[in-house]
Amino acid sequence: MDRIPKPDQVVSAASNVAQKVLYGGLADLRPMPRTLIDEGELREVYHYRPVAKVKEQGDPVLLVTPLAAPSICYDLRRGCSVAEHLVTSGRPTYLVEYGEVSFKNRNLGMEHWIEEVVPTAIREVSAHAGGRPVHVVGWSLGGIFSLLTTADGPDLPIASLTVVGSPFDVSLVPLVAPLRPLLNLGLTLGGGKGAITRTYQLMGGAPKPLVKWAFQLSSFQKLVTKPLAVATHLDDADFLAQIEAVDRFTANMIAYPGRTFGQLYHRFVKANALKGGTFELDDRTIDIGSIEVPVLVFAGATDGIAPVAAVKAVTPLLKGSREVRFEIVPGGHLGMLTGRAARGTTWTVLDEWIDQWSTDAQAEEPAGTTGAAKRPAKTAATSKAAKAAKAKAAGGRSTKAPAPRKPADEAASKDAIGANPSRRYSSQGSRSLAR
């Protein structure tokens, strides 16, 4: 809004204020209809029901929720919902969430999600979709659990893996923003060795109010400037609706199980265990380099919780993957997934990726191409953008392990964001980070 509002801006602002006062808000917060298909301890697997006049077809997509965050991260509001986008595109879409964490769950550790929750969800989704392989999409800690699950279960029916805003080198996360207040409290109350785990197991978990507070602190600048931003966008109904939806998301943060939170501290934060690409679990070592399925990695240009460098650290570890694609997209930790800009950036790339690795693609590989080096071809229905991306992949930022990236490629694509040198997003900061 200009310093001196135009008449139409004044009318729009007045209408928006009236809508919020009289009807409670502008955001359409109706959830996408879904059906429960499987459940267990802290595991609920849902199938989003197809919309009218859209035929559901192709490989299923499974959205993996991170711990402590509500599953509405994938269904924020109508018009800014990943689930809505996938469903209206005709893709069989599924979600795994964990429900409310209670005191009785305090002894559950990360192995519960890596060994039971995520792999069971993948198998159930594949079975429900007629035995098709699953395109797994995980945001934040959901992406890390998805990677570890994939590495630990080479027999799982996975077509591709997408990780969104998942930091693998915690040393590159400033102040470990979302966890620091929770860690300090645990140390204060517990004291001594093992204080974090002991404190939160006794409490039953990291309480929801503290989780909410920590998440808000990770975007402190936005929190402080929010009143001004709202005041200067009173004529922008879509902007105001997004603010409402994000506020609802933050208000619905979920507690961490006590033992899991202790493990997150000792292994991820303190030991930075993921940096080397291996992870000790029970009596075995999980090696990220053993993952063979194609992996798409998203980083948000302005993400304070998972900065670009912390997310990109996983790409050289994926030595066995058929293809590793890294994309920098506009937005912060939540915005890169379901912000207003994500509709034309993150979602577009995700669509291309799923189309590229769809099992419906007809084999068009050259003779003699076999094994892990063979890539599924695209069908005639594949988008023009996806075809263009494939044609330019050799000159872009897409990498196929273990081939090293040539300096010439770096120079040619230094201004590109992610894999496609022809794609330009609106964030100048994002372009600078791509170098």
C-alpha positions in Angstrom: 0.0 0.0 0.0 1.3 3.5 -0.9 1.9 6.2 1.7 -1.2 7.9 0.3 -3.7 5.1 -0.3 -5.7 5.1 -3.6 -9.5 5.0 -3.3 -9.7 1.4 -4.4 -7.1 0.4 -1.8 -9.1 2.2 0.9 -12.3 0.3 -0.2 -10.4 -3.0 -0.2 -8.9 -2.4 3.2 -12.3 -1.5 4.7 -13.8 -4.6 3.2 -11.0 -6.8 4.5 -11.3 -5.3 8.0 -15.1 -5.8 8.0 -14.7 -9.4 6.9 -12.3 -10.1 9.7 -14.4 -8.4 12.4 -17.7 -9.8 11.3 -16.8 -13.3 10.1 -13.5 -14.0 12.0 -11.1 -13.9 9.1 -10.4 -14.1 5.4 -8.6 -17.4 5.1 -10.4 -20.5 3.9 -9.2 -22.9 6.5 -11.4 -25.9 5.5 -9.2 -29.0 5.5 -9.0 -31.2 2.4 -11.3 -34.3 2.9 -9.4 -37.4 3.9 -9.9 -41.0 5.0 -7.9 -42.9 7.6 -6.4 -46.0 6.1 -4.0 -47.2 8.8 -3.1 -46.4 12.4 -0.8 -47.4 15.2 1.1 -45.8 18.1 1.7 -42.2 17.1 0.9 -43.2 13.4 -2.1 -42.1 11.4 -2.0 -42.6 7.7 -4.6 -40.8 5.6 -5.7 -40.8 2.0 -6.9 -37.5 0.6 -10.2 -38.1 -1.2 -10.2 -37.2 -5.0 -12.0 -34.1 -6.0 -15.0 -34.2 -8.3 -14.4 -34.5 -12.0 -10.6 -35.2 -11.5 -9.5 -38.8 -12.0 -6.9 -40.1 -9.6 -4.1 -41.8 -11.4 -0.4 -42.4 -11.3 2.0 -43.2 -8.5 1.0 -42.2 -4.9 2.6 -39.3 -3.1 3.1 -39.6 0.7 3.6 -36.4 2.8 5.7 -37.1 5.9 5.0 -34.7 8.8 7.8 -33.6 11.0 7.7 -34.0 14.8 6.2 -31.2 16.8 4.6 -29.6 13.8 0.9 -30.1 12.9 0.0 -31.8 9.7 -1.6 -28.6 8.4 1.8 -27.7 7.3 0.8 -29.5 4.1 -2.8 -28.2 4.1 -2.3 -24.6 5.4 -5.4 -23.0 3.7 -7.2 -23.3 0.4 -5.1 -21.8 -2.3 -1.9 -22.4 -0.3 -2.2 -26.1 0.4 0.3 -28.7 -0.9 -2.3 -31.4 -0.4 -4.9 -29.5 -2.4 -2.5 -28.9 -5.2 -1.6 -32.6 -5.5 -5.2 -33.8 -5.2 -6.6 -31.4 -7.8 -3.7 -32.5 -10.1 -5.1 -36.0 -10.0 -2.3 -37.5 -7.9 -3.1 -40.1 -5.3 -2.1 -38.2 -2.2 -1.5 -39.5 1.3 -0.3 -38.1 4.7 1.3 -39.6 7.8 0.8 -37.7 11.0 1.4 -38.6 14.7 -1.5 -37.2 16.7 -1.1 -35.8 20.2 2.0 -36.8 22.1 1.2 -37.7 25.7 3.1 -38.7 28.8 2.8 -42.4 28.0 4.9 -41.7 24.8 7.8 -40.2 26.7 10.1 -43.3 26.2 9.7 -43.4 22.4 12.9 -42.6 20.6 13.7 -41.7 17.0 13.9 -45.4 16.1 10.1 -45.5 16.5 9.7 -43.3 13.4 12.7 -44.7 11.4 11.9 -48.3 12.0 8.1 -48.4 12.4 6.1 -45.2 11.6 7.5 -44.0 8.2 8.3 -47.5 6.7 4.9 -48.8 7.7 3.2 -45.7 6.2 5.1 -46.2 2.9 4.1 -49.9 2.7 0.4 -49.1 3.5 0.2 -46.3 0.9 1.8 -48.6 -1.7 -0.7 -51.3 -0.9 -3.7 -48.9 -0.9 -2.6 -47.5 -4.3 -2.5 -51.0 -5.9 1.1 -51.9 -5.3 2.6 -48.8 -6.9 5.9 -47.3 -5.7 5.6 -44.2 -3.5 7.0 -40.7 -4.0 7.9 -39.7 -0.5 8.0 -36.0 0.5 9.3 -34.9 3.9 9.5 -31.4 5.3 12.0 -30.4 8.0 12.6 -33.3 10.4 10.1 -35.3 8.3 12.7 -35.1 5.5 15.5 -36.4 7.8 13.4 -39.3 9.0 12.4 -40.1 5.4 16.1 -40.1 4.3 17.1 -42.4 7.2 14.2 -44.7 6.6 15.0 -45.0 2.9 18.7 -45.7 3.7 17.6 -48.3 6.3 15.0 -50.0 4.1 16.3 -50.7 0.6 13.4 -53.0 -0.1 10.8 -50.3 0.6 8.6 -49.4 -2.5 9.9 -45.9 -3.0 9.9 -44.2 -6.5 11.6 -41.0 -5.4 12.4 -39.0 -2.3 12.0 -35.2 -1.8 13.3 -33.5 1.3 12.3 -29.9 2.0 14.2 -27.7 4.4 16.0 -30.5 6.2 19.4 -29.4 7.8 22.1 -32.0 7.7 25.0 -29.9 9.0 23.7 -28.4 12.2 26.9 -26.4 12.7 25.7 -24.2 9.9 22.4 -23.4 11.6 22.8 -20.1 13.5 22.2 -20.6 17.2 20.2 -23.8 16.4 17.2 -21.3 16.5 14.2 -23.6 17.0 15.8 -25.7 19.7 17.9 -23.4 21.9 15.2 -22.3 24.4 14.1 -25.9 24.9 17.7 -27.0 25.4 18.5 -24.3 27.9 15.4 -25.2 30.0 16.4 -28.9 30.0 19.9 -28.1 31.2 18.6 -25.7 33.9 16.2 -28.2 35.3 18.3 -31.4 34.9 21.9 -30.4 35.3 24.8 -32.7 34.6 25.4 -35.4 32.0 22.2 -36.5 30.2 20.2 -33.6 31.6 18.3 -33.0 28.4 17.0 -36.5 28.0 16.4 -37.0 31.7 14.5 -33.7 32.1 12.2 -34.1 29.2 11.5 -37.8 29.9 10.4 -36.8 33.4 8.2 -34.0 31.9 6.8 -36.5 29.3 8.2 -34.4 26.5 9.0 -30.8 25.3 5.7 -28.9 26.1 3.7 -27.4 23.3 3.9 -23.8 24.5 7.7 -24.0 24.5 7.8 -25.6 21.1 5.6 -22.8 19.8 7.8 -20.2 21.5 10.9 -21.7 20.0 9.4 -21.7 16.5 8.4 -18.1 16.8 11.9 -17.1 17.9 13.3 -18.6 14.8 11.5 -15.9 12.8 11.9 -13.1 15.4 12.3 -10.3 12.9 9.1 -11.2 11.2 7.4 -11.5 14.6 8.5 -8.0 15.5 7.5 -6.4 12.2 4.3 -8.3 11.8 2.0 -5.5 13.0 3.5 -3.1 10.5 3.3 -5.6 7.7 -0.4 -6.2 8.4 -1.1 -2.5 8.6 0.5 -1.8 5.2 -1.3 -4.7 3.6 -4.8 -4.2 4.7 -5.9 -4.0 1.1 -4.3 -7.4 0.3 -6.8 -10.1 1.2 -4.5 -12.9 0.1 -1.6 -11.6 2.3 -3.9 -11.3 5.3 -5.3 -14.7 4.8 -1.8 -16.2 4.7 -1.0 -14.4 8.0 -4.1 -16.0 9.6 -3.2 -19.4 8.3 0.4 -19.3 9.6 -0.9 -18.0 13.0 -3.2 -21.1 13.2 -0.3 -23.4 12.3 1.9 -21.9 15.0 -0.8 -22.2 17.6 -1.1 -25.9 16.9 2.5 -27.0 17.5 2.7 -30.4 19.1 5.0 -31.6 21.9 8.1 -33.7 21.4 8.3 -37.1 23.1 10.8 -36.9 25.9 13.4 -39.5 24.8 13.1 -38.4 21.2 13.9 -34.8 22.1 16.9 -35.9 24.1 18.2 -37.9 21.1 17.7 -34.9 18.8 19.9 -32.9 21.2 22.7 -35.4 21.8 22.9 -36.7 18.2 21.8 -33.9 15.9 22.6 -30.7 17.8 25.5 -31.7 20.1 27.3 -34.4 18.0 26.1 -33.2 14.5 25.9 -36.9 13.7 24.3 -36.5 10.3 27.2 -34.4 8.8 29.3 -37.5 7.9 26.4 -39.3 6.3 26.1 -42.1 8.7 23.8 -42.6 11.7 24.0 -45.2 14.5 20.7 -46.8 15.3 20.4 -49.7 17.7 22.9 -52.3 16.5 23.6 -51.0 13.1 24.9 -48.0 11.1 22.6 -46.3 8.6 24.5 -45.0 5.6 22.9 -42.2 3.6 25.2 -43.1 0.7 23.4 -46.4 0.3 20.2 -44.7 -1.0 19.7 -45.6 -4.6 16.4 -43.8 -5.4 16.5 -40.3 -6.9 16.5 -37.5 -4.3 15.2 -33.9 -4.7 16.5 -31.5 -2.1 14.9 -28.1 -1.5 16.4 -25.2 0.5 14.7 -21.9 1.3 16.6 -18.8 0.4 15.6 -17.0 3.7 15.2 -20.1 5.9 16.6 -19.3 9.4 15.9 -22.8 10.8 17.5 -24.7 7.9 19.9 -22.3 6.0 20.8 -23.2 2.4 24.3 -24.4 3.3 23.0 -26.7 6.1 20.5 -28.3 3.7 22.9 -28.5 0.8 25.3 -30.5 3.0 23.3 -33.7 2.3 23.9 -33.7 -1.5 27.5 -34.9 -1.6 26.5 -37.7 0.8 24.0 -39.2 -1.6 26.7 -41.1 -3.6 24.5 -44.0 -4.6 21.4 -42.1 -5.7 20.3 -42.3 -9.4 20.0 -38.5 -9.4 20.4 -35.8 -6.9 18.8 -32.5 -7.6 19.2 -29.4 -5.5 16.9 -26.4 -5.6 17.0 -23.1 -3.8 13.5 -21.6 -3.7 12.2 -18.3 -2.2 10.8 -18.4 1.3 11.6 -19.2 5.0 11.2 -22.6 6.7 7.4 -22.8 6.3 7.0 -20.4 3.3 9.2 -22.5 1.0 6.7 -25.3 1.5 3.4 -23.6 1.5 3.9 -19.9 1.1 2.3 -17.8 -1.6 5.4 -17.9 -3.8 5.7 -21.7 -3.4 2.7 -22.1 -5.8 4.9 -21.1 -8.7 8.3 -22.4 -7.5 8.5 -25.3 -5.1 5.2 -27.0 -6.3 6.2 -26.6 -10.0 9.6 -28.3 -9.4 7.9 -31.0 -7.3 5.5 -31.7 -10.2 8.3 -32.0 -12.7 10.2 -34.3 -10.4 7.3 -36.7 -9.8 6.5 -36.8 -13.5 10.2 -37.5 -14.3 10.3 -40.5 -12.0 6.8 -41.8 -12.6 6.5 -45.5 -13.3 4.0 -44.7 -16.0 6.7 -43.2 -18.2 7.4 -45.3 -21.3 11.0 -46.7 -21.6 12.9 -44.5 -24.0 16.4 -45.2 -22.8 19.2 -45.9 -25.2 20.1 -49.5 -25.8 22.5 -50.9 -23.2 21.3 -48.7 -20.4 20.8 -50.9 -17.4 20.7 -51.0 -13.6 20.8 -48.0 -11.3 22.0 -45.8 -14.2 18.7 -46.3 -16.1 16.3 -43.4 -15.7 12.6 -43.7 -16.2 11.5 -41.8 -19.3 8.6 -39.3 -19.5 5.3 -39.8 -21.1 3.7 -37.5 -23.7 1.6 -36.1 -20.8 4.8 -34.7 -19.1 4.8 -30.9 -18.8 6.8 -28.8 -21.3 8.6 -27.3 -18.3 9.7 -30.8 -17.2 11.0 -31.6 -20.7 12.9 -28.4 -20.9 14.4 -29.1 -17.5 15.6 -32.6 -18.7 17.1 -31.1 -21.9 19.1 -28.6 -19.9 20.0 -30.8 -16.9 23.5 -31.3 -18.2 24.3 -27.6 -18.0 22.3 -26.8 -14.8 22.8 -27.6 -11.2 21.4 -31.1 -11.3 24.0 -33.7 -10.3 24.1 -37.5 -10.9 26.3 -39.2 -8.3 29.1 -40.0 -8.3 30.1 -37.8 -11.3 31.9 -34.6 -10.0 30.6 -31.2 -11.0 32.9 -29.5 -13.5 34.1 -26.0 -12.8 32.8 -24.9 -16.2 29.3 -26.0 -15.1 29.6 -23.9 -12.0 30.6 -20.8 -14.0 27.8 -21.4 -16.5 25.1 -21.7 -13.9 26.3 -19.4 -11.1 23.2 -17.2 -11.4 20.8 -20.1 -11.6 18.5 -21.3 -8.8 18.5 -25.1 -8.4 18.6 -27.4 -11.4 17.2 -25.2 -14.2 19.3 -22.3 -15.5 16.3 -21.0 -17.4 14.2 -20.7 -14.3 14.3 -17.3 -12.4 12.6 -16.8 -9.2 11.9 -13.4 -7.7 14.4 -13.5 -4.8 17.7 -11.8 -5.6 19.0 -13.2 -2.3 18.1 -16.6 -3.5 20.1 -16.1 -6.7 23.2 -15.0 -4.7 22.9 -18.1 -2.5 22.9 -20.4 -5.5 26.6 -19.7 -6.2 
